[in-house]
């Protein structure tokens, strides 16, 4: 049995009211479809299957509580432009653009129709650099945005300081459609508004999936027999013995502060909510907290150790104080790690692995919009649907094979070390 440990919860989840008791899978059951993984991709897939198959039983299984896992551990940016992909060609970025725009529209529809309270804030986000020598990366971002006909604004000096209340940054590119949220709250709301024919089992760990025409999804205290399984399990798919040579886990680490007090709030200049991505990510949230995310690691064991936890908390505090001296006494209530699914060449996995077994994962840490639409699309694809968006998702699928261990770990660690050195002035 899997228990959701509150002391390991992401800050976004920890500040929410406690959920109702989990419904766990016990005993043997039968379903027409089983979706494994209750993040944004799994939620979207289960929703779409429920809509398209109203007379069928759809089961969604989540190892922890909805909103507690990877989708509730990100920085809360629904980015609707290609991101961290300036090395791709125009055709690839155009496909990504179509997908993320559709993903944002889908999330906006669900949040509005189901009245999900998740600090939805459509004020855009800044891709920023501290070190003037790294401004070339921003120019590459601008070139990519211009090639797609995207709207953006270049900010530096007073114009940038007027937004974020600090001159710590050299320059930034504002993309205005990005939405910031509390991702755990959004996921919880999405889970609570699924179609009636979707049954959700939480705190239920899938141990294995049998093969054959009729599969069994085997959990700790029960099993579900089903002809169709859809996996949206992030890098955790490797624990099921699948795709071990094509995906690997990375962790990104963040801290969330208490709300600013009246004195701190009065001393802060700039807008009351903003979000910055780059080597380091930072937000001032709608609930008047500061989020700091810095530190990305290869994590074969999927966990953040206690020593690294304390080191990162100290780093996050220093980074905030360097930018905002008026927040020198700001306490950070929560520090956590979130696992994301990385591939060798930023390609994803989308579609059928074998008859009756489908997969959608590999969105490399920027998956709220793209993961959402890809979950919806893989459900449609599994039922024989066709569309230009399905074609886009399929065209971006198929990562290169990874080197075997220990060469994978050594290569990833070497690349991370190089990146940290090159970007050492960014935090």
Secondary structure as a PSIPRED ss2 file (coil, helix, strand):
# PSIPRED VFORMAT (PSIPRED V4.0)

   1 X C   1.000  0.000  0.000
   2 X C   1.000  0.000  0.000
   3 X C   1.000  0.000  0.000
   4 X C   1.000  0.000  0.000
   5 X C   1.000  0.000  0.000
   6 X H   0.000  1.000  0.000
   7 X H   0.000  1.000  0.000
   8 X H   0.000  1.000  0.000
   9 X C   1.000  0.000  0.000
  10 X C   1.000  0.000  0.000
  11 X H   0.000  1.000  0.000
  12 X H   0.000  1.000  0.000
  13 X H   0.000  1.000  0.000
  14 X H   0.000  1.000  0.000
  15 X C   1.000  0.000  0.000
  16 X C   1.000  0.000  0.000
  17 X C   1.000  0.000  0.000
  18 X C   1.000  0.000  0.000
  19 X C   1.000  0.000  0.000
  20 X C   1.000  0.000  0.000
  21 X C   1.000  0.000  0.000
  22 X C   1.000  0.000  0.000
  23 X C   1.000  0.000  0.000
  24 X C   1.000  0.000  0.000
  25 X C   1.000  0.000  0.000
  26 X C   1.000  0.000  0.000
  27 X E   0.000  0.000  1.000
  28 X E   0.000  0.000  1.000
  29 X E   0.000  0.000  1.000
  30 X E   0.000  0.000  1.000
  31 X C   1.000  0.000  0.000
  32 X C   1.000  0.000  0.000
  33 X E   0.000  0.000  1.000
  34 X E   0.000  0.000  1.000
  35 X E   0.000  0.000  1.000
  36 X E   0.000  0.000  1.000
  37 X C   1.000  0.000  0.000
  38 X C   1.000  0.000  0.000
  39 X C   1.000  0.000  0.000
  40 X H   0.000  1.000  0.000
  41 X H   0.000  1.000  0.000
  42 X H   0.000  1.000  0.000
  43 X H   0.000  1.000  0.000
  44 X H   0.000  1.000  0.000
  45 X H   0.000  1.000  0.000
  46 X H   0.000  1.000  0.000
  47 X H   0.000  1.000  0.000
  48 X H   0.000  1.000  0.000
  49 X H   0.000  1.000  0.000
  50 X H   0.000  1.000  0.000
  51 X H   0.000  1.000  0.000
  52 X H   0.000  1.000  0.000
  53 X C   1.000  0.000  0.000
  54 X C   1.000  0.000  0.000
  55 X C   1.000  0.000  0.000
  56 X C   1.000  0.000  0.000
  57 X C   1.000  0.000  0.000
  58 X E   0.000  0.000  1.000
  59 X E   0.000  0.000  1.000
  60 X E   0.000  0.000  1.000
  61 X E   0.000  0.000  1.000
  62 X C   1.000  0.000  0.000
  63 X C   1.000  0.000  0.000
  64 X C   1.000  0.000  0.000
  65 X C   1.000  0.000  0.000
  66 X C   1.000  0.000  0.000
  67 X C   1.000  0.000  0.000
  68 X C   1.000  0.000  0.000
  69 X C   1.000  0.000  0.000
  70 X H   0.000  1.000  0.000
  71 X H   0.000  1.000  0.000
  72 X H   0.000  1.000  0.000
  73 X C   1.000  0.000  0.000
  74 X C   1.000  0.000  0.000
  75 X C   1.000  0.000  0.000
  76 X C   1.000  0.000  0.000
  77 X E   0.000  0.000  1.000
  78 X E   0.000  0.000  1.000
  79 X C   1.000  0.000  0.000
  80 X C   1.000  0.000  0.000
  81 X C   1.000  0.000  0.000
  82 X C   1.000  0.000  0.000
  83 X C   1.000  0.000  0.000
  84 X C   1.000  0.000  0.000
  85 X C   1.000  0.000  0.000
  86 X C   1.000  0.000  0.000
  87 X C   1.000  0.000  0.000
  88 X C   1.000  0.000  0.000
  89 X C   1.000  0.000  0.000
  90 X H   0.000  1.000  0.000
  91 X H   0.000  1.000  0.000
  92 X H   0.000  1.000  0.000
  93 X H   0.000  1.000  0.000
  94 X H   0.000  1.000  0.000
  95 X H   0.000  1.000  0.000
  96 X H   0.000  1.000  0.000
  97 X H   0.000  1.000  0.000
  98 X H   0.000  1.000  0.000
  99 X H   0.000  1.000  0.000
 100 X H   0.000  1.000  0.000
 101 X H   0.000  1.000  0.000
 102 X H   0.000  1.000  0.000
 103 X H   0.000  1.000  0.000
 104 X H   0.000  1.000  0.000
 105 X H   0.000  1.000  0.000
 106 X H   0.000  1.000  0.000
 107 X H   0.000  1.000  0.000
 108 X H   0.000  1.000  0.000
 109 X H   0.000  1.000  0.000
 110 X H   0.000  1.000  0.000
 111 X H   0.000  1.000  0.000
 112 X H   0.000  1.000  0.000
 113 X H   0.000  1.000  0.000
 114 X C   1.000  0.000  0.000
 115 X C   1.000  0.000  0.000
 116 X C   1.000  0.000  0.000
 117 X C   1.000  0.000  0.000
 118 X C   1.000  0.000  0.000
 119 X C   1.000  0.000  0.000
 120 X C   1.000  0.000  0.000
 121 X E   0.000  0.000  1.000
 122 X C   1.000  0.000  0.000
 123 X C   1.000  0.000  0.000
 124 X C   1.000  0.000  0.000
 125 X E   0.000  0.000  1.000
 126 X E   0.000  0.000  1.000
 127 X E   0.000  0.000  1.000
 128 X E   0.000  0.000  1.000
 129 X E   0.000  0.000  1.000
 130 X C   1.000  0.000  0.000
 131 X C   1.000  0.000  0.000
 132 X H   0.000  1.000  0.000
 133 X H   0.000  1.000  0.000
 134 X H   0.000  1.000  0.000
 135 X H   0.000  1.000  0.000
 136 X H   0.000  1.000  0.000
 137 X H   0.000  1.000  0.000
 138 X H   0.000  1.000  0.000
 139 X H   0.000  1.000  0.000
 140 X H   0.000  1.000  0.000
 141 X H   0.000  1.000  0.000
 142 X H   0.000  1.000  0.000
 143 X H   0.000  1.000  0.000
 144 X H   0.000  1.000  0.000
 145 X H   0.000  1.000  0.000
 146 X H   0.000  1.000  0.000
 147 X H   0.000  1.000  0.000
 148 X C   1.000  0.000  0.000
 149 X C   1.000  0.000  0.000
 150 X C   1.000  0.000  0.000
 151 X C   1.000  0.000  0.000
 152 X C   1.000  0.000  0.000
 153 X E   0.000  0.000  1.000
 154 X E   0.000  0.000  1.000
 155 X E   0.000  0.000  1.000
 156 X E   0.000  0.000  1.000
 157 X H   0.000  1.000  0.000
 158 X H   0.000  1.000  0.000
 159 X H   0.000  1.000  0.000
 160 X H   0.000  1.000  0.000
 161 X H   0.000  1.000  0.000
 162 X H   0.000  1.000  0.000
 163 X H   0.000  1.000  0.000
 164 X H   0.000  1.000  0.000
 165 X C   1.000  0.000  0.000
 166 X C   1.000  0.000  0.000
 167 X C   1.000  0.000  0.000
 168 X C   1.000  0.000  0.000
 169 X C   1.000  0.000  0.000
 170 X C   1.000  0.000  0.000
 171 X E   0.000  0.000  1.000
 172 X E   0.000  0.000  1.000
 173 X E   0.000  0.000  1.000
 174 X E   0.000  0.000  1.000
 175 X E   0.000  0.000  1.000
 176 X C   1.000  0.000  0.000
 177 X C   1.000  0.000  0.000
 178 X C   1.000  0.000  0.000
 179 X E   0.000  0.000  1.000
 180 X E   0.000  0.000  1.000
 181 X C   1.000  0.000  0.000
 182 X C   1.000  0.000  0.000
 183 X H   0.000  1.000  0.000
 184 X H   0.000  1.000  0.000
 185 X H   0.000  1.000  0.000
 186 X H   0.000  1.000  0.000
 187 X H   0.000  1.000  0.000
 188 X H   0.000  1.000  0.000
 189 X H   0.000  1.000  0.000
 190 X H   0.000  1.000  0.000
 191 X H   0.000  1.000  0.000
 192 X H   0.000  1.000  0.000
 193 X C   1.000  0.000  0.000
 194 X C   1.000  0.000  0.000
 195 X C   1.000  0.000  0.000
 196 X C   1.000  0.000  0.000
 197 X C   1.000  0.000  0.000
 198 X E   0.000  0.000  1.000
 199 X E   0.000  0.000  1.000
 200 X E   0.000  0.000  1.000
 201 X E   0.000  0.000  1.000
 202 X C   1.000  0.000  0.000
 203 X C   1.000  0.000  0.000
 204 X C   1.000  0.000  0.000
 205 X C   1.000  0.000  0.000
 206 X E   0.000  0.000  1.000
 207 X E   0.000  0.000  1.000
 208 X E   0.000  0.000  1.000
 209 X E   0.000  0.000  1.000
 210 X C   1.000  0.000  0.000
 211 X C   1.000  0.000  0.000
 212 X C   1.000  0.000  0.000
 213 X C   1.000  0.000  0.000
 214 X C   1.000  0.000  0.000
 215 X E   0.000  0.000  1.000
 216 X E   0.000  0.000  1.000
 217 X E   0.000  0.000  1.000
 218 X E   0.000  0.000  1.000
 219 X E   0.000  0.000  1.000
 220 X C   1.000  0.000  0.000
 221 X C   1.000  0.000  0.000
 222 X E   0.000  0.000  1.000
 223 X E   0.000  0.000  1.000
 224 X E   0.000  0.000  1.000
 225 X E   0.000  0.000  1.000
 226 X E   0.000  0.000  1.000
 227 X C   1.000  0.000  0.000
 228 X C   1.000  0.000  0.000
 229 X E   0.000  0.000  1.000
 230 X E   0.000  0.000  1.000
 231 X E   0.000  0.000  1.000
 232 X C   1.000  0.000  0.000
 233 X C   1.000  0.000  0.000
 234 X H   0.000  1.000  0.000
 235 X H   0.000  1.000  0.000
 236 X H   0.000  1.000  0.000
 237 X H   0.000  1.000  0.000
 238 X H   0.000  1.000  0.000
 239 X H   0.000  1.000  0.000
 240 X H   0.000  1.000  0.000
 241 X C   1.000  0.000  0.000
 242 X C   1.000  0.000  0.000
 243 X C   1.000  0.000  0.000
 244 X C   1.000  0.000  0.000
 245 X C   1.000  0.000  0.000
 246 X C   1.000  0.000  0.000
 247 X C   1.000  0.000  0.000
 248 X E   0.000  0.000  1.000
 249 X E   0.000  0.000  1.000
 250 X E   0.000  0.000  1.000
 251 X E   0.000  0.000  1.000
 252 X E   0.000  0.000  1.000
 253 X E   0.000  0.000  1.000
 254 X E   0.000  0.000  1.000
 255 X E   0.000  0.000  1.000
 256 X E   0.000  0.000  1.000
 257 X E   0.000  0.000  1.000
 258 X C   1.000  0.000  0.000
 259 X C   1.000  0.000  0.000
 260 X C   1.000  0.000  0.000
 261 X C   1.000  0.000  0.000
 262 X H   0.000  1.000  0.000
 263 X H   0.000  1.000  0.000
 264 X H   0.000  1.000  0.000
 265 X H   0.000  1.000  0.000
 266 X H   0.000  1.000  0.000
 267 X H   0.000  1.000  0.000
 268 X C   1.000  0.000  0.000
 269 X C   1.000  0.000  0.000
 270 X C   1.000  0.000  0.000
 271 X C   1.000  0.000  0.000
 272 X C   1.000  0.000  0.000
 273 X C   1.000  0.000  0.000
 274 X E   0.000  0.000  1.000
 275 X E   0.000  0.000  1.000
 276 X E   0.000  0.000  1.000
 277 X E   0.000  0.000  1.000
 278 X C   1.000  0.000  0.000
 279 X C   1.000  0.000  0.000
 280 X C   1.000  0.000  0.000
 281 X E   0.000  0.000  1.000
 282 X E   0.000  0.000  1.000
 283 X E   0.000  0.000  1.000
 284 X E   0.000  0.000  1.000
 285 X C   1.000  0.000  0.000
 286 X C   1.000  0.000  0.000
 287 X C   1.000  0.000  0.000
 288 X C   1.000  0.000  0.000
 289 X C   1.000  0.000  0.000
 290 X E   0.000  0.000  1.000
 291 X E   0.000  0.000  1.000
 292 X E   0.000  0.000  1.000
 293 X E   0.000  0.000  1.000
 294 X E   0.000  0.000  1.000
 295 X E   0.000  0.000  1.000
 296 X E   0.000  0.000  1.000
 297 X E   0.000  0.000  1.000
 298 X E   0.000  0.000  1.000
 299 X C   1.000  0.000  0.000
 300 X C   1.000  0.000  0.000
 301 X C   1.000  0.000  0.000
 302 X C   1.000  0.000  0.000
 303 X C   1.000  0.000  0.000
 304 X C   1.000  0.000  0.000
 305 X C   1.000  0.000  0.000
 306 X H   0.000  1.000  0.000
 307 X H   0.000  1.000  0.000
 308 X H   0.000  1.000  0.000
 309 X H   0.000  1.000  0.000
 310 X H   0.000  1.000  0.000
 311 X H   0.000  1.000  0.000
 312 X H   0.000  1.000  0.000
 313 X H   0.000  1.000  0.000
 314 X H   0.000  1.000  0.000
 315 X H   0.000  1.000  0.000
 316 X H   0.000  1.000  0.000
 317 X H   0.000  1.000  0.000
 318 X H   0.000  1.000  0.000
 319 X H   0.000  1.000  0.000
 320 X H   0.000  1.000  0.000
 321 X H   0.000  1.000  0.000
 322 X H   0.000  1.000  0.000
 323 X H   0.000  1.000  0.000
 324 X C   1.000  0.000  0.000
 325 X H   0.000  1.000  0.000
 326 X H   0.000  1.000  0.000
 327 X H   0.000  1.000  0.000
 328 X C   1.000  0.000  0.000
 329 X C   1.000  0.000  0.000
 330 X C   1.000  0.000  0.000
 331 X C   1.000  0.000  0.000
 332 X E   0.000  0.000  1.000
 333 X E   0.000  0.000  1.000
 334 X E   0.000  0.000  1.000
 335 X E   0.000  0.000  1.000
 336 X E   0.000  0.000  1.000
 337 X E   0.000  0.000  1.000
 338 X E   0.000  0.000  1.000
 339 X E   0.000  0.000  1.000
 340 X E   0.000  0.000  1.000
 341 X E   0.000  0.000  1.000
 342 X E   0.000  0.000  1.000
 343 X C   1.000  0.000  0.000
 344 X C   1.000  0.000  0.000
 345 X C   1.000  0.000  0.000
 346 X C   1.000  0.000  0.000
 347 X C   1.000  0.000  0.000
 348 X E   0.000  0.000  1.000
 349 X E   0.000  0.000  1.000
 350 X E   0.000  0.000  1.000
 351 X E   0.000  0.000  1.000
 352 X E   0.000  0.000  1.000
 353 X E   0.000  0.000  1.000
 354 X E   0.000  0.000  1.000
 355 X C   1.000  0.000  0.000
 356 X C   1.000  0.000  0.000
 357 X E   0.000  0.000  1.000
 358 X E   0.000  0.000  1.000
 359 X E   0.000  0.000  1.000
 360 X E   0.000  0.000  1.000
 361 X E   0.000  0.000  1.000
 362 X C   1.000  0.000  0.000
 363 X C   1.000  0.000  0.000
 364 X C   1.000  0.000  0.000
 365 X C   1.000  0.000  0.000
 366 X C   1.000  0.000  0.000
 367 X C   1.000  0.000  0.000
 368 X H   0.000  1.000  0.000
 369 X H   0.000  1.000  0.000
 370 X H   0.000  1.000  0.000
 371 X H   0.000  1.000  0.000
 372 X H   0.000  1.000  0.000
 373 X H   0.000  1.000  0.000
 374 X H   0.000  1.000  0.000
 375 X H   0.000  1.000  0.000
 376 X H   0.000  1.000  0.000
 377 X H   0.000  1.000  0.000
 378 X H   0.000  1.000  0.000
 379 X H   0.000  1.000  0.000
 380 X H   0.000  1.000  0.000
 381 X H   0.000  1.000  0.000
 382 X H   0.000  1.000  0.000
 383 X C   1.000  0.000  0.000
 384 X C   1.000  0.000  0.000
 385 X C   1.000  0.000  0.000
 386 X C   1.000  0.000  0.000
 387 X C   1.000  0.000  0.000
 388 X H   0.000  1.000  0.000
 389 X H   0.000  1.000  0.000
 390 X H   0.000  1.000  0.000
 391 X H   0.000  1.000  0.000
 392 X H   0.000  1.000  0.000
 393 X H   0.000  1.000  0.000
 394 X H   0.000  1.000  0.000
 395 X H   0.000  1.000  0.000
 396 X C   1.000  0.000  0.000
 397 X E   0.000  0.000  1.000
 398 X C   1.000  0.000  0.000
 399 X C   1.000  0.000  0.000
 400 X C   1.000  0.000  0.000
 401 X C   1.000  0.000  0.000
 402 X C   1.000  0.000  0.000
 403 X C   1.000  0.000  0.000
 404 X C   1.000  0.000  0.000
 405 X C   1.000  0.000  0.000
 406 X C   1.000  0.000  0.000
 407 X H   0.000  1.000  0.000
 408 X H   0.000  1.000  0.000
 409 X H   0.000  1.000  0.000
 410 X H   0.000  1.000  0.000
 411 X H   0.000  1.000  0.000
 412 X H   0.000  1.000  0.000
 413 X H   0.000  1.000  0.000
 414 X H   0.000  1.000  0.000
 415 X H   0.000  1.000  0.000
 416 X H   0.000  1.000  0.000
 417 X H   0.000  1.000  0.000
 418 X H   0.000  1.000  0.000
 419 X H   0.000  1.000  0.000
 420 X H   0.000  1.000  0.000
 421 X H   0.000  1.000  0.000
 422 X H   0.000  1.000  0.000
 423 X C   1.000  0.000  0.000
 424 X C   1.000  0.000  0.000
 425 X C   1.000  0.000  0.000
 426 X C   1.000  0.000  0.000
 427 X C   1.000  0.000  0.000
